[in-house]
Amino acid sequence: QLQRPILPFIARVQDTSTASRAMAGAMHKYQQAILLALALYPLVVPADECPVGATPFPSELEGNTVKYADLFDITYHDTYKVIKYSPTMSVYGAFHSAVSKRGQSIPEIVLYQCGTPKPEFADTGVSTSGARYFEIPLRRATLPWGGPLPFFELLSVTEYIYAMDLTYISSACGQLMEECVPSIHLSQYDSNYSEMASNNSVVFTDSSGTGWTDTEWDVEFQVSLDPGILNRAEWISYVAAFFNLESKASEIFSAMRADYNALKALAQQLSEQEDRTPKVMWASFKAETCSNPDTDCDGVQGWIQVEGSWCHCGDIW
């Protein structure tokens, strides 16, 4: 996503065989200076321009394309798309970090193609003055929790993850990212979290305010609240919309739906056979995480806050 407009010029200079040795030596030093400057100060594409190779807008899509997810839908227009949350099911949670948001409806999101005019309130499909606007394809994303990560991995867009809270990430690829770029780990409890997380980066929070930065960069990824297996699987379309990867998301979702329906059919067959009724056992375990449980917990079992950070008292099955 970085422009290198001077490199063709450098290449032409290197092919100039008729220049004198003095001129060639001077130009060689000039090339080195330019390359060093490019390395230290990359020329970032301005926000209102499309980077070279930017994924084009899916102009073939029309209307609402979401079929299973209940908490959002997406409508498509000439150069922008609108993500609307369910007015009855999508609200800020009762424990949201911002008390004033609790129980309130979540405003829509407008994604407009780079290099095109930013839509305005009252444009087709934009129904509220409180809409949030983001230029796409997305160039930076912050994941303060693990919910969006599998969809980023399925769509092969993890390279755009600018920061991520890896505290509870079990994904091998996610953990490897920290090995390659240690600075990618950013805890929502860090003192400078909001400033760092929202640094020109869309923050994929949830309806409870996990990793909420209180900036214009927050969006609500409510996959864990959508009531159904395929409902949640279709949240891949939500992530894909930020990258213009709807076609790829459709293929992936179709494969997941086929696998799910095949497994469902097999379970149905087994349930109809005598002595073959499937049984499922659910178990969960939460280990103690408080560093000084004797003093911090004092007989308490469950989550507590110690010096601004949360920890868990006692082991619970």
C-alpha positions in Angstrom: 0.0 0.0 0.0 3.0 2.3 -0.3 3.7 4.3 -3.4 7.2 4.3 -4.9 6.9 6.9 -7.7 10.6 7.6 -7.9 11.8 4.0 -8.4 11.2 3.9 -12.2 13.3 7.0 -12.4 16.1 5.3 -10.5 15.9 2.3 -12.8 16.3 4.5 -15.8 19.3 6.2 -14.3 20.9 2.8 -13.7 20.5 2.0 -17.4 22.3 5.1 -18.5 25.6 3.7 -19.8 26.8 6.8 -21.6 27.1 9.0 -18.5 30.6 9.9 -17.3 32.1 8.1 -14.3 31.8 11.2 -12.3 28.2 11.7 -13.1 27.6 7.9 -12.5 29.2 8.2 -9.1 27.2 11.2 -8.1 24.0 9.6 -9.3 24.8 6.4 -7.4 25.1 8.4 -4.2 21.8 10.2 -5.0 20.1 6.8 -5.5 21.3 5.6 -2.2 20.0 8.7 -0.5 16.6 8.4 -2.1 16.3 4.7 -1.2 17.3 5.4 2.4 14.7 8.2 2.5 12.0 5.8 1.2 12.9 3.2 3.8 12.7 5.7 6.6 9.8 7.7 5.4 7.4 5.6 3.3 5.0 7.6 1.1 1.6 6.5 2.4 -1.3 6.8 -0.1 -3.5 9.7 0.9 -6.8 8.7 2.4 -8.9 10.0 -0.5 -6.9 8.0 -3.1 -7.0 4.3 -3.9 -3.7 2.4 -3.4 -2.3 0.5 -6.3 -4.1 -2.8 -6.6 -7.0 -1.9 -4.3 -9.8 -4.4 -4.5 -12.6 -2.9 -6.7 -16.1 -2.2 -5.4 -18.5 -5.1 -5.9 -20.7 -3.2 -8.3 -22.6 -6.3 -9.4 -24.3 -6.6 -6.0 -27.7 -5.0 -5.4 -30.1 -4.8 -2.4 -29.7 -6.8 0.7 -27.4 -9.9 0.4 -27.5 -11.2 4.0 -29.7 -14.3 4.2 -29.0 -16.0 7.6 -27.6 -13.4 10.1 -30.3 -11.7 12.0 -28.4 -8.8 13.6 -27.3 -6.9 10.5 -27.9 -6.6 6.8 -26.0 -4.9 4.0 -27.4 -2.9 1.1 -25.3 -1.9 -1.9 -25.4 1.3 -3.9 -23.2 2.7 -6.8 -20.0 3.4 -4.8 -20.9 2.6 -1.2 -22.6 0.0 0.9 -24.6 0.5 4.1 -24.4 -1.9 7.1 -27.6 -1.6 9.2 -28.1 -3.3 12.6 -31.3 -4.8 13.6 -33.4 -2.1 15.3 -34.9 -4.6 17.8 -32.0 -7.1 18.4 -28.9 -5.0 17.9 -28.5 -2.7 20.9 -25.5 -1.7 23.1 -25.3 -4.2 25.9 -26.4 -3.7 29.5 -22.8 -3.8 30.6 -21.3 -1.6 27.9 -18.3 0.5 29.0 -20.3 3.7 28.2 -23.3 3.8 30.5 -25.1 6.3 28.2 -25.1 3.8 25.3 -26.6 0.9 27.2 -29.8 -0.3 25.6 -29.4 2.2 22.7 -29.7 1.2 19.1 -26.5 0.8 17.2 -26.1 3.4 14.3 -25.5 2.2 10.8 -22.1 2.1 9.0 -21.5 3.5 5.6 -18.5 2.0 3.6 -17.5 4.0 0.5 -15.0 3.2 -2.1 -11.7 5.0 -2.1 -11.4 7.7 -4.7 -15.1 8.3 -4.7 -17.1 11.1 -2.9 -18.1 10.4 0.7 -21.9 9.8 0.9 -24.0 12.1 3.1 -27.1 11.9 5.2 -30.2 11.5 3.0 -28.3 9.9 0.2 -30.0 6.7 -0.9 -29.8 4.1 1.9 -28.3 6.5 4.5 -31.1 6.9 6.9 -29.6 8.7 9.9 -27.3 11.6 10.6 -25.5 9.4 13.2 -24.1 7.1 10.6 -20.4 6.2 10.8 -18.3 6.5 7.6 -15.3 4.4 6.6 -13.3 4.4 3.4 -12.7 1.0 1.9 -10.9 -1.3 1.2 -9.8 -1.2 4.8 -6.2 -0.5 5.4 -5.9 -1.1 9.2 -7.9 -3.1 11.7 -7.7 -3.5 15.5 -9.0 -6.6 17.1 -9.5 -6.2 20.9 -11.0 -9.7 21.2 -10.9 -13.0 19.3 -14.4 -13.0 17.7 -13.4 -11.4 14.4 -10.0 -13.2 14.0 -11.3 -16.5 12.4 -13.0 -14.5 9.7 -9.9 -12.4 9.0 -8.0 -15.7 8.6 -10.6 -17.3 6.3 -10.5 -14.2 4.1 -6.7 -14.0 4.2 -6.6 -10.4 5.4 -4.7 -10.8 8.6 -1.9 -8.6 7.1 -4.2 -5.6 7.7 -4.4 -6.3 11.5 -2.6 -3.4 13.0 -3.1 -4.4 16.7 -4.7 -7.3 18.5 -5.2 -8.4 22.1 -3.7 -11.8 22.1 -4.4 -12.6 25.7 -7.0 -15.3 25.0 -6.1 -16.1 21.3 -5.6 -19.8 20.6 -5.2 -19.5 16.9 -1.7 -20.8 15.9 -1.6 -18.2 13.1 -2.5 -15.4 15.5 0.1 -16.5 17.9 2.7 -16.6 15.1 1.9 -13.0 14.2 3.1 -12.0 17.7 6.3 -13.9 17.1 6.8 -12.0 13.8 5.6 -8.6 15.1 5.8 -8.5 18.9 4.3 -5.0 18.9 1.0 -6.3 17.5 -0.2 -7.3 21.0 -2.2 -4.5 22.6 -4.2 -5.2 25.7 -7.4 -3.2 26.2 -6.2 -2.6 29.7 -3.0 -0.8 28.6 -2.9 2.8 29.7 -2.6 4.1 26.1 -4.9 1.6 24.6 -7.5 3.9 23.1 -5.0 6.2 21.5 -3.0 3.2 20.0 -6.0 1.1 19.0 -7.8 3.8 17.1 -4.7 5.1 15.3 -6.4 5.3 11.8 -7.5 1.8 12.5 -11.1 0.4 12.6 -11.7 -1.2 16.0 -13.9 -4.3 15.9 -15.5 -4.2 19.3 -18.7 -5.9 20.4 -22.0 -4.8 21.8 -20.7 -4.9 25.4 -17.9 -2.5 24.6 -14.9 -5.0 24.6 -12.0 -2.9 23.5 -14.2 0.2 23.0 -12.0 3.3 22.4 -14.7 6.0 22.6 -13.6 7.2 19.1 -15.2 7.4 15.7 -13.2 4.2 14.8 -15.3 1.8 16.8 -17.6 -0.7 15.0 -19.7 -3.4 16.7 -19.0 -7.0 15.7 -21.9 -8.9 17.3 -21.2 -12.5 16.0 -21.6 -14.0 19.5 -25.1 -12.7 19.9 -26.6 -13.9 16.6 -28.9 -16.8 17.4 -27.9 -19.7 15.2 -24.9 -21.6 13.8 -25.3 -20.4 10.2 -26.3 -16.9 11.5 -22.9 -16.6 13.1 -21.0 -18.1 10.1 -22.5 -15.4 7.8 -20.7 -12.7 9.8 -17.9 -13.4 7.4 -19.9 -11.1 5.1 -19.6 -8.3 7.7 -15.8 -8.5 7.6 -15.7 -9.0 3.9 -17.6 -5.8 3.3 -14.7 -3.8 4.7 -12.4 -5.3 2.1 -14.7 -5.7 -1.0 -14.3 -9.5 -0.7 -18.0 -10.4 -0.9 -17.4 -12.9 -3.6 -14.8 -14.8 -1.6 -16.9 -14.6 1.5 -19.9 -16.1 -0.4 -17.8 -19.1 -1.5 -16.4 -19.7 2.0 -19.9 -19.4 3.5 -21.4 -21.8 1.0 -18.7 -24.4 1.9 -19.4 -23.9 5.6 -23.2 -24.2 5.0 -22.7 -27.4 3.0 -20.5 -28.9 5.8 -23.0 -27.9 8.5 -26.0 -29.3 6.6 -24.1 -32.6 5.9 -23.2 -33.0 9.6 -26.8 -32.1 10.6 -28.2 -34.7 8.2 -25.8 -37.3 9.7 -26.9 -36.5 13.2 -30.5 -36.8 12.1 -29.8 -40.3 10.7 -28.1 -41.4 13.9 -30.9 -40.1 16.0 -33.3 -42.3 14.2 -31.4 -45.5 14.9 -32.0 -47.5 18.0 -29.2 -47.4 20.6 -27.4 -44.8 18.5 -28.8 -41.6 20.0 -26.0 -39.0 20.1 -25.0 -37.6 23.4 -23.1 -34.4 24.1 -21.4 -33.4 27.3 -20.4 -29.8 27.8 -17.7 -28.9 30.2 -15.9 -25.6 31.0 -12.9 -24.7 33.2 -11.7 -21.4 34.4 -8.3 -21.3 36.1 -7.3 -18.8 38.8 -5.4 -15.8 37.3 -5.0 -13.5 40.3 -1.3 -13.2 41.2 -1.9 -12.9 44.9 -5.1 -14.8 45.6 -4.6 -15.0 49.4 -4.7 -11.2 49.7 -6.7 -10.2 46.5 -9.5 -12.7 46.6 -10.1 -13.1 50.4 -12.7 -15.9 50.0 -14.2 -14.4 46.8 -14.7 -16.8 43.8 -15.1 -15.3 40.3 -13.9 -12.1 38.5 -12.5 -9.2 40.5 -10.6 -6.0 39.6 -7.2 -5.5 41.1 -5.3 -2.2 40.5 -7.4 -1.5 37.3 -7.0 -5.0 35.8 -9.4 -8.0 36.0 -8.3 -11.4 37.3 -10.1 -14.6 38.3 -10.3 -16.0 41.8 -10.3 -19.7 42.2 -10.5 -22.6 39.8 -14.0 -23.3 38.5 -15.3 -26.3 36.5 
